[in-house]
């Protein structure tokens, strides 16, 4: 990716959205598997219900964050929402792995992936979006 490519921000946001759609679907349909792989614990009862709720929220967030071709991506609420989500979930996953002493197979890869996406979103904000004329 070239820093001067005006599509860098859009491509980064689309990548983040696709990852969250997949995670959301996995949490909706197989919450116990995701919880075991992420946290290294077996889930039952309330954890499964909350896992599915989180999956539904991720799924909704993903569709809300899909880039709009008619607006500058870096100024949209979708961009800000995905940036804040990735930054906070990266920090929280790292916290759970260090202070919380939890960790499944995907905890650290998940924390790193979210940190990288956060970095890419921040880095891509520096790219000037192309001027778009909106017809009324």
Secondary structure, 3 states (H helix, E strand, C coil): CCCCCCCHHHHHHHHHHHHHHHHHHHHHHCHHHHHHHHHCCCCCCHHHHHHHHHHHHHHHHHHHCCCCCCCCHHHCHHHHHHHHHHHHHHHHHHHHHHCCCCCCCCHHHHHHHHHHHHHHHHHHCCCCCCCCCCCC
